[in-house]
Amino acid sequence: MQYKMLVLDMDDTLLTDDHKISDLNKKVILEAQAKGVYVVLASGRPTSAMTAYAKELQLDIYNSYIISFNGAIISRAKDDLVFFEQKLTVEQIHDLYDYSVKMKTHIITYLDNEIISETDSQYIEVEKEITGMVHRKVTSFKDYVDRPAVKCILLEDPAYLKTVEKDLIEAMPHLTVSMSKPFFLEAAQQGIDKAASLKLLADKLGILQSEIIAVGNAGNDLTMIEYAGLGVWVDNVTPELRDKADIIVASNNNDGVAEVITRYILN
């Protein structure tokens, strides 16, 4: 099979634990693009927290794309042109806030390239570190969030948040709910996930489902792993998902992405 698109989750997949792209991963990604393969970054991150990595990998030069906010936005790397965007309504965001209060979790959303919340949390600090975004702590979340936003994240201790995930899926079936980290429970508009946006992008570029490799590590990657012609987990995948991919490669800290590219694209 000649693969034409490689789709990479970022945190805990492409990036090492210190949020860097290893020299080997970068080298083989550039080689894959030189062969004509589209490399697409697909992350729960905001777009602004992905663009520097995209430029480091020369996605702008190779005219490739970024799938951000777990699929809620698709943009072109060379000029940031957005050709798909789907947001939560204000009412949906406020309902999620009320739900978070009832369930005693923290909640954040994103406006004007800032993280918005009423509270502080060690888990919000992680999101600040990952994204490099400013955290704006507001007096009233519902008063401040007065316009649509791309997604919300509920944050709490992983063991507790797993029970919240099951409850939220039942309570709000009109939303897409997924776990991006053990302490990040993400909610987006219905039908928004990485696979749905990947299909939109592949159709735009004339690439078949069978010609796509997708690599990830967590619950918010599952749809694209199942959609792709070759679905790949890195070895540090969330344990209960290990049997959901076609193959498992080395971990994010051991150049798992390079292993995939070397085996299935460069050879």
N, C-alpha and C positions, 0 to 999 in steps of 0.2 A: 504493500500500500504506500502510495506517495502522499504524505500528509502536507497540507497547504496552510494550516493554521495551528498555532500553539497558544493555548490560553492558560495563563498563570495566575493563580491566587498569589497574593503578596505575603502577608504576615504569616509566619510559621510554615511557609511553602517555598517561595522564591527567596525571601529574606531570612538571614540568620537571626538568631535570638537578639542580636544587637542592632537589628533593623538595617543590615547592609546586604548588598549583592556581592557574593564571593567572586573572586577573580575568575575562577573556572566557569561559574555560571554565566558571567558576563561574556567571557570569550566565546562560549559555544552558542549563546543567544545571538551574538553578532554574526557568527558563522551561519546559523540557520537563516537569519534574515538575508544574508548575502546570497543564499541559495533560492531566495524568493518566497520563503515561508513568512506569513504574517505572524508576528508575536503580539499578543493582546494581553494587557494587564487587566485582571478582573478581581475587584476587591470590594469589601465593605467600606473601605476608606472613602472620605470625600475626595473629589477630583483634585483639589489643590494639594492634597497629601500624597498624590501619585505622580504629579507631573515631573518632579525632579528625577525620580527613578525612570520614568519614561524617556526623558532626555538622555540620561546616563546610558540607557540601552539603545539610543538612537531610533526610537520609535517614530520620532518626528521626521527623521531623514528617510526612513523606509515607509512613510505614509501609512502608519498603523493607527490603532485605536485604543481607547481606555474605556473600560466598563467600570463605573464607580458606584458607590452607594448600593452595593449588592445588585446592581442591574438597573437601578432607577434612572441612571444617566449613561448615555453612550456619547463620547466625544472623540474628535479627531486630534491626534497628538500634535500635529504640526502647527495648528492654529487655534486649538481649543474649541473648534466649531462643534456645537451640540446638535445632534440630529435626532436624539430621542431623550425625552425627560418625562417622568411621571411622579407626581407628588401626592402626599397625604393632604387631605383637606384639613382646614382648621378644626372642624368638628371632630374628625377622626383623631387628631393630635390631642385635643382636649379630653376626648374619651379615654385615650391611652394614659393621659396624666391622671385622671380620676381612678383608673384601674391601678396605676402604680401606687397611688396613695392608699387604696384599699389593701393592696398586697404588700405594702411596706417595702417597696424598692425605690431606688433612685431612678430618675428618668432624664434623658438629655435629648435635644434635637439640635438642628444646625440652621442658623440664619446669618446672613451677611458674613459668611466664612468664619463664624464663631460657634463655639459649643455653648448651648444655652441650658441652664438648669437652675433650680431653686436651692440645691444642696451641694455640699462637698462630699467627696468619697474617694477612697483610694483607687477605685476603679475608674472614676472620672480622670484622676491623675494619669492613669495608664493611657486613656484615650488622648489626653493632652500630649503625652510623650510621643505616642505613635504618630499623631497627625501634625504636631507642631502648631495647632490652632490655639487661639486665645479662648479661655473659659470665661464666659460672662455669667456670673451668678446674679439672678434677678429676684426681686421680692415676690412677684407673682408670675409663675410660668404661664398661666392661661391669659393674663393680661398682656404679657410681653409677646407671646406667640399669637399674633393676630393675622397671620397670612400662611398660606400653604408652605410646607417644608418636605424635604425628600423622604426622611425616615425619622424614627425615634429608636432609642436604645434604652431598655430597662437594665439596670445594673445592680447586682447583689452577689452575695456569697454563692459560689457555683453549685453547691449541693442544694441550697434552697431554690436557686434560679431554675434548676432543672424541673422542679415541681411547678413553678410558675409557668414555664414554657408549655406544659401540658394543659394547664388551666386556660392560658391565653389563647391557645389554638381553638379551644372549645368556646371560649367567651366571645372571640372576635373572628369568626370564620371568614369574614369579608376582607381580612388582611393576610398578607404573607408574613409568616413568623419563622425565624431561623436563629440558630445559635452560631455566632462568629467566633467567640471565645467562651470559655466556661462561665465567665462573668458578664458577657454581653449578649443580651437577648434582643434581637432586632425585629422591628415591625415596619413593613412597607405596604404600599398599595397592593391590592389583590392582583395576582398574576405577575408581580415583579419578583424576579429572581435571576440568577446569573444565566441559567439555561435559556430563559425567554429572550433575554437581551442578546445572548450569544447567537441564537437562531436569527434574530433580526439582522445582526451584523453579518453573519455568514451569508444570508440571502442577499444582502446588499452587495457583497463582494463576489457572489456566484460560487461560493464554496459549499460543498456537500457535507452533510453531517458526518459521513464516513471518513472525511478528509481532515477531521479536527482531533487534536489531542488536547485534553484538559487536565490540569494538575492542581490538586488542592490538599486540604488537610482537615476540614471541619464541616459542620452541618450546613453552613451557608454555601458550601461548594458542592453539596451532594447533587443538586439538580444538573449542574453542568458536567459533573463526572459521569452521571447516568446518560446524559444527552450525547456526549462526544463519541466519536468513533472509537477512540481509545481513552478510557477514563483511568486516571492514575492518582493514587495517594502517595504522598511522602510517608516515610516510616513513622513519623510522629503524629499520624492521623488519630483523631478521636477514637478511642478503642472500639466503641460499639459500631463504628462505620467501616471497620477494616475489610469486611467481606463485600462491600458495595462497589468496588472498583475492579477494573480488569487486571491491573498489576499494582504492586507496591514497590517503590524504589527507596533509595537511601533518604535519610531525614533532611530537614531543611538546613541543618548544620553540617551536613556531609555531602553537599552537592547533588541532592536527588534530582533537581531539575536538569543538571548537566548529564546525569545518567540517562534520563529520558531522551534528551536531544541526541546524544551520541548513539544510542541504540536504535532509535526509530526515525531520525531525520538525517543525520550526517552519514550514517552507514546505510 
